[in-house]
Amino acid sequence: MGVDLTEADYAILEMLAGGRCTVGYLAEELDYSRQHVHNRLNVLVAAEYVEKRHDPTGLYELVQDPREES
């Protein structure tokens, strides 16, 4: 499923390209609200670009980088 990526999505993907991150860490580092990061991660998970690895902590991991698709 392809999605139209937002500026926030690109920032989240860039952070996840460096390794697993939690919602709180992404929100703090990227200066977005936790809710906005959570909403965008849900979109990225639905698109199968990102997977949630640990539910209690909200740990996410990049599994397919859409920025590499042409």
PEFEN-V365647 format. One record per residue. N is the residue number from 1. RES is the residue in one letter. PHI is phi in whole degrees, 0 to 359 (none if undefined). Layout:
n: {N:N}
res: {RES:RES}
phi: {PHI:PHI}
//
This chain:
n: {1:2:3:4:5:6:7:8:9:10:11:12:13:14:15:16:17:18:19:20:21:22:23:24:25:26:27:28:29:30:31:32:33:34:35:36:37:38:39:40:41:42:43:44:45:46:47:48:49:50:51:52:53:54:55:56:57:58:59:60:61:62:63:64:65:66:67:68:69:70}
res: {M:G:V:D:L:T:E:A:D:Y:A:I:L:E:M:L:A:G:G:R:C:T:V:G:Y:L:A:E:E:L:D:Y:S:R:Q:H:V:H:N:R:L:N:V:L:V:A:A:E:Y:V:E:K:R:H:D:P:T:G:L:Y:E:L:V:Q:D:P:R:E:E:S}
phi: {none:276:228:280:282:264:302:297:301:299:294:297:299:297:295:291:296:273:142:298:218:267:302:300:295:300:299:293:291:262:61:244:292:301:296:295:298:301:298:291:297:300:295:293:292:299:278:66:268:227:235:276:263:213:299:302:259:67:271:239:220:285:243:210:272:291:289:271:281:232}
//
